[in-house]
Amino acid sequence: MYAIKDDLRSELDEIEAAGLTKTERLITTPQSAHIATAAGEALNFCANNYLGLANHPDVVAAARDALDEWGFGMASVRFICGTQTQHRELEEAIADLVGTEDSILFPSCFDANGGIFEVLLGPEDVIISDALNHASIIDGVRLSKAQRRRYANRDMDDLRTQLEEARAGGARRILVVTDGAFSMDGYLAPLAEICDLAEEHGALVMVDDSHATGFVGEHGRGSHEACGVMDRVDIVTGTLGKALGGGSGGFVAGPREVVDLLKQRARPYLFSNAVAPSVVAGSLKAVHIARGSDKLRQVLRRNAALFRGLMTDAGFELLPGEHAIVPVMFPGEEGARQATQVADRMLELGIYVIAFSYPVVPKGQARIRVQLSAAHSEEDVRACVDAFVQAREEVAPR
């Protein structure tokens, strides 16, 4: 054991020397737009809490009540004795939200993406994946025996080429898979064009909508609603860990036959404990809130538009878009250092944001990824912009 400890320490030292060590800042309060850390109170602009439901009183109350009604844990996988009536109620609510026949819960969306490909696709099939898809999709594709192809991010000419080659190669099934919203850029996938190409070549379309379910689209049903293709996307995966309460758990939604087969063969489903009762109850309440009112989505969109407008007026470079993810760019050789220094200074000013640089994003494209929430007030947004301006002037005055 001592030998491997030395090897691991050397590897950790290399990560530290490269400036790639990830540190965890301890939060001493519930997840919210206003939090406290060891450095003091802060406005939180780096959580996936898009609708502000992570600490919503109705969601918390539902989870608390579930502890008394349903207990703490399931202590079982779903097909043995791990399914309560509320599990099925949540699955039905998710299917209704995203517009599919049925859905199936997994411990996380990572597990959902890790379990679906090997069930649906074999050696005679082809998966065509966007180059910037989430790591869970990449790992899930690797676990399958299907042939693998990749197309450049949102590049429809490249996708057409991959589809043509897959079809010419005699593939039995072809599945195009993409993130609905790309988490580092805030871009939506061009789903209308993807569906056009898929239909032309007899392919299926799967969308991971983790950064869209509940708040993207007119009624928050996801990127496929925003792109007008709800009836053309075959499979949707997503998480309960972002807009829908921020707890644990993920899902696959789609045709009933897909869901039924996953119940028989998806290994992360068959061999993992069911989602905890309190998480199910809280998530179900979050889905009902998201489905029942557009108010929170309207506030979120106003906050994102306000932030984009103020930051543009202040001379910052932003990636274009309308998503609640707003990357503030720090390009060039000095960008990574500047982004890190600006983020550190902003925390001292009471604004919690995180800088990202290579290898998380391409070289020369360092950024601070700001994530707006419906829980932010206009004053919060303006305070964030003011801190950006002050930190920039102190770190890298123009």
C-alpha positions in Angstrom: 0.0 0.0 0.0 2.9 2.4 0.8 4.2 2.1 -2.8 0.9 3.0 -4.4 0.5 5.9 -1.9 3.8 7.3 -3.1 2.7 6.9 -6.7 -0.6 8.6 -6.1 1.1 11.5 -4.2 3.4 12.0 -7.2 0.4 12.2 -9.5 -1.3 14.6 -7.2 1.8 16.8 -7.1 1.8 16.8 -10.9 -1.8 18.0 -10.9 -0.9 20.7 -8.4 2.2 21.8 -10.4 0.1 22.2 -13.5 -2.4 24.4 -11.7 -5.3 21.9 -12.2 -6.0 21.0 -8.6 -9.8 21.3 -7.8 -10.5 22.6 -4.4 -13.9 22.4 -2.6 -15.1 25.6 -1.0 -17.2 24.7 2.0 -20.7 26.2 2.1 -22.1 26.6 5.7 -25.7 27.3 4.7 -28.4 25.6 2.6 -28.0 25.9 -1.2 -29.5 29.2 -2.3 -28.8 32.5 -4.1 -27.5 33.8 -0.8 -25.1 31.5 0.9 -22.2 31.6 3.4 -18.7 30.2 3.0 -15.6 30.2 5.2 -14.8 33.5 3.5 -18.1 35.0 4.6 -21.5 35.7 3.1 -21.8 35.6 -0.7 -24.2 35.8 -3.6 -24.1 32.5 -5.4 -23.8 32.7 -9.2 -22.3 29.3 -9.9 -25.0 26.8 -8.9 -27.4 24.9 -11.2 -30.3 26.1 -9.1 -32.0 27.7 -12.1 -35.5 28.0 -10.7 -34.4 28.6 -7.1 -36.1 25.4 -5.9 -33.1 23.8 -4.0 -34.3 25.6 -0.8 -37.9 26.4 -1.8 -40.1 26.0 1.3 -42.6 23.8 -0.5 -40.0 21.5 -1.8 -38.3 21.3 1.6 -41.6 20.7 3.3 -42.5 17.9 0.9 -39.1 16.2 1.5 -39.5 16.6 5.3 -43.0 15.2 5.3 -41.8 12.2 3.2 -39.4 11.2 6.0 -42.4 10.5 8.3 -44.6 9.0 5.6 -42.1 7.0 3.5 -39.0 6.6 5.7 -35.4 7.4 5.2 -34.1 5.0 2.6 -35.3 2.2 0.3 -32.6 -0.3 1.2 -33.3 -2.1 -2.1 -33.2 -1.9 -5.8 -36.4 -1.1 -7.7 -37.4 -4.6 -8.9 -37.0 -6.3 -5.5 -38.8 -4.0 -3.0 -37.5 -0.6 -3.9 -40.5 0.9 -5.6 -43.0 3.0 -3.7 -46.1 4.5 -5.3 -44.5 7.9 -5.3 -41.6 6.6 -7.5 -44.1 5.8 -10.2 -45.9 9.1 -9.6 -42.7 11.0 -10.1 -41.9 9.0 -13.3 -45.3 9.8 -14.7 -44.9 13.5 -13.8 -41.5 13.7 -15.6 -42.9 12.0 -18.7 -45.8 14.6 -18.7 -43.3 17.4 -18.3 -41.0 16.4 -21.2 -43.8 15.1 -23.4 -43.0 11.4 -23.6 -45.0 8.2 -23.0 -43.1 7.2 -19.8 -39.9 7.7 -17.9 -37.7 5.7 -15.6 -35.7 7.0 -12.6 -32.0 6.3 -12.1 -29.7 7.3 -9.1 -28.3 10.1 -11.3 -28.3 11.2 -14.9 -24.8 10.0 -15.1 -26.2 6.5 -14.4 -29.1 7.1 -16.9 -26.6 7.9 -19.6 -24.3 5.1 -18.5 -27.1 2.5 -18.7 -29.0 3.3 -21.9 -26.7 2.8 -24.8 -25.7 -0.8 -24.1 -29.3 -1.8 -23.7 -30.5 -0.3 -27.0 -27.5 -0.7 -29.3 -25.2 -3.5 -30.2 -22.2 -4.1 -32.5 -24.3 -3.7 -35.6 -25.4 -0.3 -34.6 -23.8 3.2 -34.7 -23.9 6.0 -32.1 -23.1 9.5 -33.5 -22.2 11.9 -30.6 -21.6 15.6 -30.5 -17.9 16.3 -29.7 -18.8 18.4 -26.7 -21.3 16.0 -25.1 -21.2 15.5 -21.3 -18.8 13.0 -19.8 -21.6 10.7 -18.8 -22.6 10.3 -22.5 -19.0 9.7 -23.5 -18.7 7.0 -20.8 -22.0 5.5 -21.6 -21.2 5.2 -25.3 -17.9 3.5 -24.3 -19.7 0.9 -22.3 -21.8 -0.1 -25.3 -20.6 -2.4 -28.1 -22.0 -0.1 -30.7 -19.7 1.6 -33.3 -18.9 5.1 -32.4 -18.7 8.3 -34.4 -18.3 11.9 -33.4 -19.3 15.2 -35.1 -17.9 18.6 -34.4 -20.0 20.6 -32.0 -23.3 21.7 -33.6 -21.7 21.2 -37.1 -24.6 19.9 -39.3 -22.4 19.3 -42.3 -20.2 17.0 -40.2 -23.3 15.3 -38.8 -24.6 14.7 -42.3 -21.3 13.1 -43.3 -21.3 10.8 -40.2 -24.9 9.8 -40.9 -24.2 9.0 -44.6 -21.2 6.9 -43.7 -23.0 5.1 -41.0 -26.0 4.3 -43.3 -23.6 3.3 -46.1 -21.9 0.9 -43.7 -25.1 -1.0 -43.2 -25.9 0.0 -39.6 -29.0 -1.6 -38.2 -29.8 1.3 -35.9 -28.3 4.8 -35.8 -28.6 7.0 -32.8 -27.7 10.7 -32.8 -27.0 11.9 -29.2 -26.5 15.5 -28.1 -26.6 17.7 -25.0 -29.7 19.9 -25.3 -27.8 22.8 -23.7 -24.0 22.7 -23.5 -22.9 23.5 -20.0 -19.7 25.4 -20.7 -21.1 27.6 -23.4 -24.8 28.0 -22.7 -25.5 27.1 -26.4 -28.6 25.1 -27.4 -28.2 22.2 -29.8 -29.7 22.9 -33.2 -32.3 20.2 -32.7 -34.6 21.1 -35.6 -31.7 20.6 -38.0 -30.5 17.4 -36.1 -34.0 15.9 -36.4 -34.2 16.8 -40.1 -31.0 15.0 -40.8 -31.9 12.0 -38.5 -35.2 11.5 -40.2 -33.6 11.8 -43.7 -31.2 9.0 -42.7 -33.6 6.9 -40.6 -31.8 7.6 -37.3 -33.1 8.1 -33.8 -32.4 11.2 -31.7 -31.5 11.3 -28.0 -31.1 14.6 -26.0 -29.5 15.0 -22.6 -31.5 17.9 -21.3 -30.0 18.2 -17.8 -29.3 22.0 -18.3 -32.8 22.6 -19.8 -35.5 20.5 -18.2 -37.8 22.7 -16.2 -36.8 26.1 -17.5 -35.9 26.1 -21.2 -38.7 26.5 -23.7 -41.9 28.5 -23.3 -43.3 26.1 -20.6 -40.0 24.8 -19.4 -40.3 21.4 -21.0 -36.8 21.5 -22.4 -34.6 22.3 -25.4 -36.8 20.2 -27.6 -39.7 22.6 -26.8 -37.5 25.6 -27.4 -36.6 24.2 -30.8 -40.1 23.1 -31.7 -39.3 19.4 -32.0 -41.0 17.9 -29.0 -42.7 15.2 -31.1 -39.5 14.5 -33.1 -37.0 13.7 -30.3 -37.1 10.0 -29.5 -35.4 9.9 -26.0 -34.7 12.5 -23.4 -32.4 12.1 -20.4 -32.1 14.5 -17.6 -31.5 15.1 -13.9 -33.3 16.1 -10.8 -30.1 17.7 -9.5 -30.4 21.0 -11.3 -33.6 23.0 -11.9 -35.9 20.3 -10.5 -35.0 20.9 -6.9 -31.3 20.2 -7.0 -31.4 16.8 -5.3 -30.1 13.5 -6.6 -31.6 11.3 -9.3 -31.9 11.2 -13.1 -34.2 9.8 -15.7 -34.7 8.4 -19.2 -37.9 9.5 -20.8 -39.2 8.1 -24.1 -41.4 5.4 -25.7 -42.9 2.9 -23.2 -41.0 0.1 -24.9 -37.6 1.8 -24.2 -38.5 2.3 -20.6 -39.7 -1.3 -20.2 -36.5 -2.7 -21.7 -34.4 -0.5 -19.5 -36.2 -1.9 -16.5 -35.1 -5.4 -17.6 -31.5 -4.7 -18.6 -30.1 -1.4 -17.5 -27.4 -2.2 -15.0 -27.3 1.1 -13.1 -31.1 0.6 -12.6 -31.0 -3.1 -11.7 -28.0 -2.9 -9.3 -28.5 0.4 -7.5 -30.7 1.4 -4.6 -33.8 3.3 -5.5 -33.8 7.1 -5.2 -34.5 8.0 -1.5 -38.1 8.7 -0.5 -37.5 12.3 0.6 -35.7 13.1 -2.6 -38.5 11.6 -4.6 -41.1 13.7 -2.7 -39.1 16.9 -3.0 -38.4 16.4 -6.6 -42.1 15.6 -7.3 -43.1 18.9 -5.7 -40.4 20.7 -7.8 -41.8 19.2 -11.0 -45.3 20.3 -10.1 -44.0 23.8 -9.4 -42.1 23.9 -12.6 -45.1 22.5 -14.6 -47.7 24.7 -12.9 -46.4 28.2 -13.4 -44.3 30.2 -15.7 -43.5 32.9 -13.1 -40.1 31.5 -12.1 -39.0 31.0 -15.7 -40.0 34.6 -16.5 -37.9 35.9 -13.6 -35.0 33.7 -14.7 -35.1 35.1 -18.2 -35.3 38.7 -17.0 -32.3 38.1 -14.8 -30.3 36.5 -17.6 -31.2 39.4 -20.0 -30.3 42.0 -17.4 -27.0 40.4 -16.6 -26.1 40.1 -20.3 -27.1 43.7 -21.0 -25.2 45.2 -18.1 -22.0 43.1 -18.7 -22.0 44.0 -22.4 -22.4 47.7 -21.5 -19.4 47.3 -19.2 -17.3 46.0 -22.0 -17.0 42.3 -21.1 -16.9 39.6 -23.8 -19.8 37.2 -23.5 -20.7 34.1 -25.5 -24.0 34.9 -27.3 -27.3 33.2 -26.2 -30.4 33.4 -24.1 -29.6 30.6 -21.6 -29.1 31.2 -17.9 -25.5 30.0 -18.3 -23.6 33.1 -19.3 -19.8 32.5 -20.0 -17.7 35.7 -19.4 -14.7 35.2 -21.6 -11.0 35.9 -20.8 -9.3 35.0 -24.0 -5.6 34.7 -24.8 -2.5 33.5 -23.1 -3.1 35.5 -19.9 -6.8 34.7 -19.8 -6.6 31.7 -17.5 -4.7 33.6 -14.9 -6.9 36.6 -15.2 -10.1 34.6 -14.9 -8.8 32.9 -11.8 -7.7 36.1 -10.2 -11.0 37.9 -11.0 -13.0 35.0 -9.5 -10.9 34.9 -6.4 -11.3 38.7 -5.9 -15.0 38.5 -6.5 -15.4 36.0 -3.7 -13.7 38.5 -1.5 -16.3 41.0 -2.7 -19.1 38.7 -1.8 -19.8 37.1 -5.2 -19.2 33.4 -5.7 -18.2 32.4 -9.2 -15.8 29.9 -10.7 -13.2 30.2 -13.4 -12.6 27.5 -16.0 -9.6 27.1 -18.2 -7.8 24.3 -20.1 -8.3 21.3 -20.1 -11.9 21.9 -19.1 -12.3 24.4 -22.0 -10.0 24.9 -25.0 -6.7 26.7 -24.7 -7.1 30.4 -25.0 -10.8 30.3 -24.1 -10.8 30.7 -20.3 -14.0 31.9 -18.8 -16.0 32.5 -15.7 -19.3 30.7 -16.1 -22.1 32.7 -14.5 -25.3 30.9 -13.8 -28.4 33.0 -13.1 -31.3 31.8 -10.9 -34.9 32.9 -10.4 -33.9 33.3 -6.8 -31.7 36.2 -7.7 -33.1 39.7 -7.3 -32.3 42.6 -9.7 -30.1 44.0 -6.9 -28.2 40.7 -6.8 -27.6 40.8 -10.5 -26.4 44.4 -10.4 -24.1 43.6 -7.4 -22.6 40.7 -9.5 -21.8 43.0 -12.4 -20.4 45.7 -10.1 -18.0 43.1 -8.6 -16.9 42.0 -12.1 -16.1 45.5 -13.0 -14.2 46.2 -9.7 -12.3 42.9 -9.9 -11.3 43.4 -13.5 -10.0 46.9 -12.8 -7.9 45.6 -10.0 -6.6 42.5 -11.7 -6.3 43.6 -15.4 -7.1 47.3 -15.8 -7.9 48.2 -19.4 
